[in-house]
Amino acid sequence: MTSEKDPNIFQIAFSLLASFFGVQSQKNMDRDEAYIEKNGIKVYVIMGFFLVFCLLITLFGIVQVILHFVQ
């Protein structure tokens, strides 16, 4: 385990977004793994649910705007 600084909330969010698309770098994966081993996975799970919720709300809004203009 290295003495790297723990990731901040934005780095965790960007790591999760990258993992959604499958483009996570090995360096970030190692950093995330070290953080999870040290502190647990709770932060990543909560942030993951939050990002999925934001994605669903965004998609719902886009569909509503499209349906409004089609009718």
PDB file of N, CA, C and O in Angstrom:
ATOM      1  N   MET A   1       0.850  -1.177   0.000  1.00  0.00           N
ATOM      2  CA  MET A   1       0.000   0.000   0.000  1.00  0.00           C
ATOM      3  C   MET A   1       0.890   1.232   0.000  1.00  0.00           C
ATOM      4  O   MET A   1       1.834   1.332   0.784  1.00  0.00           O
ATOM      5  N   THR A   2       0.584   2.153  -0.871  1.00  0.00           N
ATOM      6  CA  THR A   2       1.383   3.361  -0.980  1.00  0.00           C
ATOM      7  C   THR A   2       0.869   4.419  -0.016  1.00  0.00           C
ATOM      8  O   THR A   2      -0.188   4.264   0.594  1.00  0.00           O
ATOM      9  N   SER A   3       1.632   5.489   0.109  1.00  0.00           N
ATOM     10  CA  SER A   3       1.229   6.573   1.000  1.00  0.00           C
ATOM     11  C   SER A   3       0.523   7.677   0.220  1.00  0.00           C
ATOM     12  O   SER A   3       0.665   8.857   0.542  1.00  0.00           O
ATOM     13  N   GLU A   4      -0.233   7.296  -0.801  1.00  0.00           N
ATOM     14  CA  GLU A   4      -0.967   8.286  -1.584  1.00  0.00           C
ATOM     15  C   GLU A   4      -2.081   8.889  -0.738  1.00  0.00           C
ATOM     16  O   GLU A   4      -2.569   8.286   0.218  1.00  0.00           O
ATOM     17  N   LYS A   5      -2.462  10.095  -1.124  1.00  0.00           N
ATOM     18  CA  LYS A   5      -3.553  10.779  -0.460  1.00  0.00           C
ATOM     19  C   LYS A   5      -4.875  10.116  -0.854  1.00  0.00           C
ATOM     20  O   LYS A   5      -5.018   9.643  -1.981  1.00  0.00           O
ATOM     21  N   ASP A   6      -5.825  10.080   0.054  1.00  0.00           N
ATOM     22  CA  ASP A   6      -7.135   9.515  -0.250  1.00  0.00           C
ATOM     23  C   ASP A   6      -7.833  10.360  -1.315  1.00  0.00           C
ATOM     24  O   ASP A   6      -7.651  11.577  -1.356  1.00  0.00           O
ATOM     25  N   PRO A   7      -8.628   9.724  -2.174  1.00  0.00           N
ATOM     26  CA  PRO A   7      -9.335  10.488  -3.213  1.00  0.00           C
ATOM     27  C   PRO A   7     -10.413  11.376  -2.590  1.00  0.00           C
ATOM     28  O   PRO A   7     -11.058  10.998  -1.612  1.00  0.00           O
ATOM     29  N   ASN A   8     -10.594  12.559  -3.174  1.00  0.00           N
ATOM     30  CA  ASN A   8     -11.672  13.421  -2.696  1.00  0.00           C
ATOM     31  C   ASN A   8     -12.980  13.002  -3.368  1.00  0.00           C
ATOM     32  O   ASN A   8     -12.999  12.077  -4.179  1.00  0.00           O
ATOM     33  N   ILE A   9     -14.046  13.670  -3.034  1.00  0.00           N
ATOM     34  CA  ILE A   9     -15.376  13.270  -3.512  1.00  0.00           C
ATOM     35  C   ILE A   9     -15.487  13.384  -5.036  1.00  0.00           C
ATOM     36  O   ILE A   9     -16.182  12.586  -5.665  1.00  0.00           O
ATOM     37  N   PHE A  10     -14.809  14.368  -5.631  1.00  0.00           N
ATOM     38  CA  PHE A  10     -14.853  14.523  -7.080  1.00  0.00           C
ATOM     39  C   PHE A  10     -14.082  13.409  -7.783  1.00  0.00           C
ATOM     40  O   PHE A  10     -14.506  12.922  -8.831  1.00  0.00           O
ATOM     41  N   GLN A  11     -12.950  13.008  -7.207  1.00  0.00           N
ATOM     42  CA  GLN A  11     -12.196  11.900  -7.794  1.00  0.00           C
ATOM     43  C   GLN A  11     -12.978  10.598  -7.703  1.00  0.00           C
ATOM     44  O   GLN A  11     -12.917   9.771  -8.613  1.00  0.00           O
ATOM     45  N   ILE A  12     -13.706  10.413  -6.618  1.00  0.00           N
ATOM     46  CA  ILE A  12     -14.552   9.217  -6.491  1.00  0.00           C
ATOM     47  C   ILE A  12     -15.661   9.253  -7.542  1.00  0.00           C
ATOM     48  O   ILE A  12     -15.940   8.239  -8.182  1.00  0.00           O
ATOM     49  N   ALA A  13     -16.295  10.415  -7.724  1.00  0.00           N
ATOM     50  CA  ALA A  13     -17.356  10.535  -8.723  1.00  0.00           C
ATOM     51  C   ALA A  13     -16.818  10.278 -10.126  1.00  0.00           C
ATOM     52  O   ALA A  13     -17.451   9.569 -10.908  1.00  0.00           O
ATOM     53  N   PHE A  14     -15.657  10.846 -10.455  1.00  0.00           N
ATOM     54  CA  PHE A  14     -15.082  10.623 -11.785  1.00  0.00           C
ATOM     55  C   PHE A  14     -14.659   9.167 -11.968  1.00  0.00           C
ATOM     56  O   PHE A  14     -14.764   8.631 -13.071  1.00  0.00           O
ATOM     57  N   SER A  15     -14.185   8.527 -10.912  1.00  0.00           N
ATOM     58  CA  SER A  15     -13.846   7.108 -10.999  1.00  0.00           C
ATOM     59  C   SER A  15     -15.082   6.271 -11.280  1.00  0.00           C
ATOM     60  O   SER A  15     -15.043   5.344 -12.089  1.00  0.00           O
ATOM     61  N   LEU A  16     -16.175   6.600 -10.612  1.00  0.00           N
ATOM     62  CA  LEU A  16     -17.413   5.858 -10.846  1.00  0.00           C
ATOM     63  C   LEU A  16     -17.954   6.097 -12.249  1.00  0.00           C
ATOM     64  O   LEU A  16     -18.415   5.162 -12.904  1.00  0.00           O
ATOM     65  N   LEU A  17     -17.901   7.342 -12.713  1.00  0.00           N
ATOM     66  CA  LEU A  17     -18.356   7.626 -14.080  1.00  0.00           C
ATOM     67  C   LEU A  17     -17.501   6.892 -15.109  1.00  0.00           C
ATOM     68  O   LEU A  17     -18.021   6.366 -16.093  1.00  0.00           O
ATOM     69  N   ALA A  18     -16.200   6.858 -14.880  1.00  0.00           N
ATOM     70  CA  ALA A  18     -15.311   6.135 -15.788  1.00  0.00           C
ATOM     71  C   ALA A  18     -15.616   4.646 -15.751  1.00  0.00           C
ATOM     72  O   ALA A  18     -15.576   3.982 -16.786  1.00  0.00           O
ATOM     73  N   SER A  19     -15.918   4.120 -14.585  1.00  0.00           N
ATOM     74  CA  SER A  19     -16.223   2.693 -14.497  1.00  0.00           C
ATOM     75  C   SER A  19     -17.569   2.372 -15.144  1.00  0.00           C
ATOM     76  O   SER A  19     -17.756   1.264 -15.648  1.00  0.00           O
ATOM     77  N   PHE A  20     -18.514   3.324 -15.139  1.00  0.00           N
ATOM     78  CA  PHE A  20     -19.780   3.114 -15.848  1.00  0.00           C
ATOM     79  C   PHE A  20     -19.526   2.863 -17.327  1.00  0.00           C
ATOM     80  O   PHE A  20     -20.204   2.046 -17.950  1.00  0.00           O
ATOM     81  N   PHE A  21     -18.547   3.568 -17.886  1.00  0.00           N
ATOM     82  CA  PHE A  21     -18.237   3.441 -19.308  1.00  0.00           C
ATOM     83  C   PHE A  21     -17.124   2.436 -19.585  1.00  0.00           C
ATOM     84  O   PHE A  21     -16.827   2.150 -20.745  1.00  0.00           O
ATOM     85  N   GLY A  22     -16.510   1.901 -18.543  1.00  0.00           N
ATOM     86  CA  GLY A  22     -15.469   0.893 -18.709  1.00  0.00           C
ATOM     87  C   GLY A  22     -14.139   1.441 -19.174  1.00  0.00           C
ATOM     88  O   GLY A  22     -13.386   0.739 -19.849  1.00  0.00           O
ATOM     89  N   VAL A  23     -13.831   2.680 -18.830  1.00  0.00           N
ATOM     90  CA  VAL A  23     -12.583   3.302 -19.288  1.00  0.00           C
ATOM     91  C   VAL A  23     -11.685   3.708 -18.120  1.00  0.00           C
ATOM     92  O   VAL A  23     -10.878   4.629 -18.249  1.00  0.00           O
ATOM     93  N   GLN A  24     -11.820   3.030 -16.992  1.00  0.00           N
ATOM     94  CA  GLN A  24     -11.036   3.350 -15.805  1.00  0.00           C
ATOM     95  C   GLN A  24      -9.559   3.007 -16.024  1.00  0.00           C
ATOM     96  O   GLN A  24      -9.239   1.927 -16.520  1.00  0.00           O
ATOM     97  N   SER A  25      -8.672   3.916 -15.658  1.00  0.00           N
ATOM     98  CA  SER A  25      -7.239   3.650 -15.800  1.00  0.00           C
ATOM     99  C   SER A  25      -6.757   2.759 -14.652  1.00  0.00           C
ATOM    100  O   SER A  25      -7.364   2.724 -13.581  1.00  0.00           O
ATOM    101  N   GLN A  26      -5.676   2.054 -14.890  1.00  0.00           N
ATOM    102  CA  GLN A  26      -5.132   1.154 -13.868  1.00  0.00           C
ATOM    103  C   GLN A  26      -4.685   1.930 -12.631  1.00  0.00           C
ATOM    104  O   GLN A  26      -4.832   1.452 -11.506  1.00  0.00           O
ATOM    105  N   LYS A  27      -4.139   3.128 -12.842  1.00  0.00           N
ATOM    106  CA  LYS A  27      -3.694   3.960 -11.716  1.00  0.00           C
ATOM    107  C   LYS A  27      -4.873   4.312 -10.808  1.00  0.00           C
ATOM    108  O   LYS A  27      -4.775   4.217  -9.585  1.00  0.00           O
ATOM    109  N   ASN A  28      -5.988   4.719 -11.419  1.00  0.00           N
ATOM    110  CA  ASN A  28      -7.167   5.063 -10.629  1.00  0.00           C
ATOM    111  C   ASN A  28      -7.783   3.833  -9.977  1.00  0.00           C
ATOM    112  O   ASN A  28      -8.279   3.909  -8.853  1.00  0.00           O
ATOM    113  N   MET A  29      -7.754   2.700 -10.673  1.00  0.00           N
ATOM    114  CA  MET A  29      -8.269   1.473 -10.078  1.00  0.00           C
ATOM    115  C   MET A  29      -7.461   1.092  -8.842  1.00  0.00           C
ATOM    116  O   MET A  29      -8.027   0.676  -7.831  1.00  0.00           O
ATOM    117  N   ASP A  30      -6.151   1.230  -8.922  1.00  0.00           N
ATOM    118  CA  ASP A  30      -5.292   0.923  -7.777  1.00  0.00           C
ATOM    119  C   ASP A  30      -5.559   1.884  -6.620  1.00  0.00           C
ATOM    120  O   ASP A  30      -5.612   1.466  -5.463  1.00  0.00           O
ATOM    121  N   ARG A  31      -5.727   3.168  -6.931  1.00  0.00           N
ATOM    122  CA  ARG A  31      -6.024   4.163  -5.895  1.00  0.00           C
ATOM    123  C   ARG A  31      -7.360   3.846  -5.219  1.00  0.00           C
ATOM    124  O   ARG A  31      -7.475   3.904  -3.995  1.00  0.00           O
ATOM    125  N   ASP A  32      -8.369   3.510  -6.033  1.00  0.00           N
ATOM    126  CA  ASP A  32      -9.682   3.192  -5.482  1.00  0.00           C
ATOM    127  C   ASP A  32      -9.634   1.921  -4.638  1.00  0.00           C
ATOM    128  O   ASP A  32     -10.241   1.856  -3.570  1.00  0.00           O
ATOM    129  N   GLU A  33      -8.917   0.923  -5.117  1.00  0.00           N
ATOM    130  CA  GLU A  33      -8.812  -0.327  -4.374  1.00  0.00           C
ATOM    131  C   GLU A  33      -8.135  -0.112  -3.021  1.00  0.00           C
ATOM    132  O   GLU A  33      -8.569  -0.669  -2.013  1.00  0.00           O
ATOM    133  N   ALA A  34      -7.073   0.694  -2.998  1.00  0.00           N
ATOM    134  CA  ALA A  34      -6.379   0.983  -1.742  1.00  0.00           C
ATOM    135  C   ALA A  34      -7.303   1.723  -0.779  1.00  0.00           C
ATOM    136  O   ALA A  34      -7.298   1.445   0.420  1.00  0.00           O
ATOM    137  N   TYR A  35      -8.094   2.660  -1.295  1.00  0.00           N
ATOM    138  CA  TYR A  35      -9.023   3.414  -0.447  1.00  0.00           C
ATOM    139  C   TYR A  35     -10.107   2.500   0.108  1.00  0.00           C
ATOM    140  O   TYR A  35     -10.464   2.592   1.283  1.00  0.00           O
ATOM    141  N   ILE A  36     -10.634   1.610  -0.747  1.00  0.00           N
ATOM    142  CA  ILE A  36     -11.696   0.702  -0.307  1.00  0.00           C
ATOM    143  C   ILE A  36     -11.172  -0.272   0.745  1.00  0.00           C
ATOM    144  O   ILE A  36     -11.867  -0.559   1.720  1.00  0.00           O
ATOM    145  N   GLU A  37      -9.959  -0.782   0.560  1.00  0.00           N
ATOM    146  CA  GLU A  37      -9.383  -1.689   1.560  1.00  0.00           C
ATOM    147  C   GLU A  37      -9.176  -0.991   2.898  1.00  0.00           C
ATOM    148  O   GLU A  37      -9.309  -1.602   3.958  1.00  0.00           O
ATOM    149  N   LYS A  38      -8.849   0.292   2.836  1.00  0.00           N
ATOM    150  CA  LYS A  38      -8.567   1.051   4.059  1.00  0.00           C
ATOM    151  C   LYS A  38      -9.844   1.517   4.757  1.00  0.00           C
ATOM    152  O   LYS A  38      -9.946   1.443   5.982  1.00  0.00           O
ATOM    153  N   ASN A  39     -10.833   2.004   3.968  1.00  0.00           N
ATOM    154  CA  ASN A  39     -12.007   2.660   4.548  1.00  0.00           C
ATOM    155  C   ASN A  39     -13.333   1.961   4.287  1.00  0.00           C
ATOM    156  O   ASN A  39     -14.349   2.351   4.861  1.00  0.00           O
ATOM    157  N   GLY A  40     -13.350   0.961   3.456  1.00  0.00           N
ATOM    158  CA  GLY A  40     -14.606   0.293   3.124  1.00  0.00           C
ATOM    159  C   GLY A  40     -15.222   0.859   1.855  1.00  0.00           C
ATOM    160  O   GLY A  40     -14.766   1.864   1.311  1.00  0.00           O
ATOM    161  N   ILE A  41     -16.265   0.190   1.403  1.00  0.00           N
ATOM    162  CA  ILE A  41     -16.857   0.502   0.097  1.00  0.00           C
ATOM    163  C   ILE A  41     -18.066   1.432   0.200  1.00  0.00           C
ATOM    164  O   ILE A  41     -18.651   1.798  -0.819  1.00  0.00           O
ATOM    165  N   LYS A  42     -18.444   1.817   1.418  1.00  0.00           N
ATOM    166  CA  LYS A  42     -19.667   2.579   1.637  1.00  0.00           C
ATOM    167  C   LYS A  42     -19.736   3.862   0.800  1.00  0.00           C
ATOM    168  O   LYS A  42     -20.776   4.150   0.206  1.00  0.00           O
ATOM    169  N   VAL A  43     -18.666   4.622   0.745  1.00  0.00           N
ATOM    170  CA  VAL A  43     -18.662   5.890   0.007  1.00  0.00           C
ATOM    171  C   VAL A  43     -18.911   5.646  -1.487  1.00  0.00           C
ATOM    172  O   VAL A  43     -19.653   6.393  -2.125  1.00  0.00           O
ATOM    173  N   TYR A  44     -18.296   4.610  -2.033  1.00  0.00           N
ATOM    174  CA  TYR A  44     -18.464   4.304  -3.453  1.00  0.00           C
ATOM    175  C   TYR A  44     -19.891   3.837  -3.754  1.00  0.00           C
ATOM    176  O   TYR A  44     -20.441   4.180  -4.801  1.00  0.00           O
ATOM    177  N   VAL A  45     -20.490   3.068  -2.858  1.00  0.00           N
ATOM    178  CA  VAL A  45     -21.857   2.596  -3.069  1.00  0.00           C
ATOM    179  C   VAL A  45     -22.833   3.762  -3.012  1.00  0.00           C
ATOM    180  O   VAL A  45     -23.708   3.881  -3.870  1.00  0.00           O
ATOM    181  N   ILE A  46     -22.691   4.616  -2.018  1.00  0.00           N
ATOM    182  CA  ILE A  46     -23.586   5.775  -1.895  1.00  0.00           C
ATOM    183  C   ILE A  46     -23.443   6.693  -3.101  1.00  0.00           C
ATOM    184  O   ILE A  46     -24.444   7.136  -3.665  1.00  0.00           O
ATOM    185  N   MET A  47     -22.211   6.981  -3.498  1.00  0.00           N
ATOM    186  CA  MET A  47     -21.987   7.842  -4.657  1.00  0.00           C
ATOM    187  C   MET A  47     -22.509   7.179  -5.929  1.00  0.00           C
ATOM    188  O   MET A  47     -23.045   7.864  -6.800  1.00  0.00           O
ATOM    189  N   GLY A  48     -22.364   5.868  -6.049  1.00  0.00           N
ATOM    190  CA  GLY A  48     -22.874   5.147  -7.211  1.00  0.00           C
ATOM    191  C   GLY A  48     -24.385   5.259  -7.322  1.00  0.00           C
ATOM    192  O   GLY A  48     -24.911   5.513  -8.405  1.00  0.00           O
ATOM    193  N   PHE A  49     -25.095   5.070  -6.201  1.00  0.00           N
ATOM    194  CA  PHE A  49     -26.550   5.225  -6.209  1.00  0.00           C
ATOM    195  C   PHE A  49     -26.941   6.654  -6.564  1.00  0.00           C
ATOM    196  O   PHE A  49     -27.891   6.868  -7.317  1.00  0.00           O
ATOM    197  N   PHE A  50     -26.219   7.631  -6.030  1.00  0.00           N
ATOM    198  CA  PHE A  50     -26.513   9.027  -6.333  1.00  0.00           C
ATOM    199  C   PHE A  50     -26.327   9.322  -7.820  1.00  0.00           C
ATOM    200  O   PHE A  50     -27.156  10.003  -8.424  1.00  0.00           O
ATOM    201  N   LEU A  51     -25.246   8.816  -8.413  1.00  0.00           N
ATOM    202  CA  LEU A  51     -25.001   9.061  -9.837  1.00  0.00           C
ATOM    203  C   LEU A  51     -26.034   8.365 -10.721  1.00  0.00           C
ATOM    204  O   LEU A  51     -26.455   8.922 -11.734  1.00  0.00           O
ATOM    205  N   VAL A  52     -26.443   7.160 -10.348  1.00  0.00           N
ATOM    206  CA  VAL A  52     -27.487   6.460 -11.107  1.00  0.00           C
ATOM    207  C   VAL A  52     -28.800   7.226 -11.001  1.00  0.00           C
ATOM    208  O   VAL A  52     -29.522   7.354 -11.989  1.00  0.00           O
ATOM    209  N   PHE A  53     -29.116   7.736  -9.810  1.00  0.00           N
ATOM    210  CA  PHE A  53     -30.325   8.534  -9.623  1.00  0.00           C
ATOM    211  C   PHE A  53     -30.287   9.786 -10.503  1.00  0.00           C
ATOM    212  O   PHE A  53     -31.281  10.125 -11.146  1.00  0.00           O
ATOM    213  N   CYS A  54     -29.145  10.469 -10.531  1.00  0.00           N
ATOM    214  CA  CYS A  54     -28.998  11.666 -11.380  1.00  0.00           C
ATOM    215  C   CYS A  54     -29.167  11.307 -12.861  1.00  0.00           C
ATOM    216  O   CYS A  54     -29.800  12.050 -13.611  1.00  0.00           O
ATOM    217  N   LEU A  55     -28.607  10.184 -13.276  1.00  0.00           N
ATOM    218  CA  LEU A  55     -28.745   9.735 -14.658  1.00  0.00           C
ATOM    219  C   LEU A  55     -30.207   9.482 -15.001  1.00  0.00           C
ATOM    220  O   LEU A  55     -30.675   9.891 -16.064  1.00  0.00           O
ATOM    221  N   LEU A  56     -30.929   8.813 -14.113  1.00  0.00           N
ATOM    222  CA  LEU A  56     -32.344   8.521 -14.370  1.00  0.00           C
ATOM    223  C   LEU A  56     -33.186   9.789 -14.431  1.00  0.00           C
ATOM    224  O   LEU A  56     -34.064   9.910 -15.285  1.00  0.00           O
ATOM    225  N   ILE A  57     -32.927  10.731 -13.534  1.00  0.00           N
ATOM    226  CA  ILE A  57     -33.667  12.001 -13.546  1.00  0.00           C
ATOM    227  C   ILE A  57     -33.377  12.766 -14.839  1.00  0.00           C
ATOM    228  O   ILE A  57     -34.283  13.354 -15.430  1.00  0.00           O
ATOM    229  N   THR A  58     -32.119  12.759 -15.277  1.00  0.00           N
ATOM    230  CA  THR A  58     -31.748  13.436 -16.519  1.00  0.00           C
ATOM    231  C   THR A  58     -32.442  12.798 -17.714  1.00  0.00           C
ATOM    232  O   THR A  58     -32.993  13.501 -18.561  1.00  0.00           O
ATOM    233  N   LEU A  59     -32.419  11.475 -17.786  1.00  0.00           N
ATOM    234  CA  LEU A  59     -33.094  10.787 -18.893  1.00  0.00           C
ATOM    235  C   LEU A  59     -34.596  11.042 -18.873  1.00  0.00           C
ATOM    236  O   LEU A  59     -35.202  11.247 -19.925  1.00  0.00           O
ATOM    237  N   PHE A  60     -35.195  11.030 -17.699  1.00  0.00           N
ATOM    238  CA  PHE A  60     -36.622  11.328 -17.579  1.00  0.00           C
ATOM    239  C   PHE A  60     -36.924  12.732 -18.091  1.00  0.00           C
ATOM    240  O   PHE A  60     -37.898  12.935 -18.816  1.00  0.00           O
ATOM    241  N   GLY A  61     -36.089  13.704 -17.715  1.00  0.00           N
ATOM    242  CA  GLY A  61     -36.281  15.081 -18.180  1.00  0.00           C
ATOM    243  C   GLY A  61     -36.143  15.207 -19.683  1.00  0.00           C
ATOM    244  O   GLY A  61     -36.921  15.920 -20.316  1.00  0.00           O
ATOM    245  N   ILE A  62     -35.169  14.527 -20.266  1.00  0.00           N
ATOM    246  CA  ILE A  62     -34.978  14.574 -21.723  1.00  0.00           C
ATOM    247  C   ILE A  62     -36.185  13.979 -22.440  1.00  0.00           C
ATOM    248  O   ILE A  62     -36.655  14.533 -23.434  1.00  0.00           O
ATOM    249  N   VAL A  63     -36.686  12.850 -21.937  1.00  0.00           N
ATOM    250  CA  VAL A  63     -37.858  12.214 -22.550  1.00  0.00           C
ATOM    251  C   VAL A  63     -39.064  13.127 -22.443  1.00  0.00           C
ATOM    252  O   VAL A  63     -39.839  13.237 -23.393  1.00  0.00           O
ATOM    253  N   GLN A  64     -39.237  13.781 -21.309  1.00  0.00           N
ATOM    254  CA  GLN A  64     -40.377  14.688 -21.147  1.00  0.00           C
ATOM    255  C   GLN A  64     -40.303  15.866 -22.119  1.00  0.00           C
ATOM    256  O   GLN A  64     -41.324  16.266 -22.679  1.00  0.00           O
ATOM    257  N   VAL A  65     -39.124  16.420 -22.323  1.00  0.00           N
ATOM    258  CA  VAL A  65     -38.956  17.540 -23.262  1.00  0.00           C
ATOM    259  C   VAL A  65     -39.244  17.060 -24.692  1.00  0.00           C
ATOM    260  O   VAL A  65     -39.920  17.752 -25.453  1.00  0.00           O
ATOM    261  N   ILE A  66     -38.746  15.910 -25.047  1.00  0.00           N
ATOM    262  CA  ILE A  66     -38.991  15.369 -26.399  1.00  0.00           C
ATOM    263  C   ILE A  66     -40.479  15.104 -26.598  1.00  0.00           C
ATOM    264  O   ILE A  66     -41.027  15.453 -27.644  1.00  0.00           O
ATOM    265  N   LEU A  67     -41.137  14.501 -25.626  1.00  0.00           N
ATOM    266  CA  LEU A  67     -42.570  14.227 -25.754  1.00  0.00           C
ATOM    267  C   LEU A  67     -43.392  15.509 -25.813  1.00  0.00           C
ATOM    268  O   LEU A  67     -44.431  15.551 -26.471  1.00  0.00           O
ATOM    269  N   HIS A  68     -42.935  16.542 -25.136  1.00  0.00           N
ATOM    270  CA  HIS A  68     -43.643  17.823 -25.175  1.00  0.00           C
ATOM    271  C   HIS A  68     -43.611  18.420 -26.581  1.00  0.00           C
ATOM    272  O   HIS A  68     -44.617  18.956 -27.045  1.00  0.00           O
ATOM    273  N   PHE A  69     -42.483  18.335 -27.254  1.00  0.00           N
ATOM    274  CA  PHE A  69     -42.352  18.917 -28.594  1.00  0.00           C
ATOM    275  C   PHE A  69     -42.944  18.042 -29.677  1.00  0.00           C
ATOM    276  O   PHE A  69     -43.263  18.544 -30.754  1.00  0.00           O
ATOM    277  N   VAL A  70     -43.102  16.752 -29.432  1.00  0.00           N
ATOM    278  CA  VAL A  70     -43.664  15.861 -30.446  1.00  0.00           C
ATOM    279  C   VAL A  70     -45.170  16.026 -30.513  1.00  0.00           C
ATOM    280  O   VAL A  70     -45.743  15.925 -31.597  1.00  0.00           O
ATOM    281  N   GLN A  71     -45.818  16.272 -29.409  1.00  0.00           N
ATOM    282  CA  GLN A  71     -47.291  16.352 -29.394  1.00  0.00           C
ATOM    283  C   GLN A  71     -47.770  17.621 -29.962  1.00  0.00           C
ATOM    284  O   GLN A  71     -48.978  17.853 -30.025  1.00  0.00           O
TER     285      GLN A  71
END
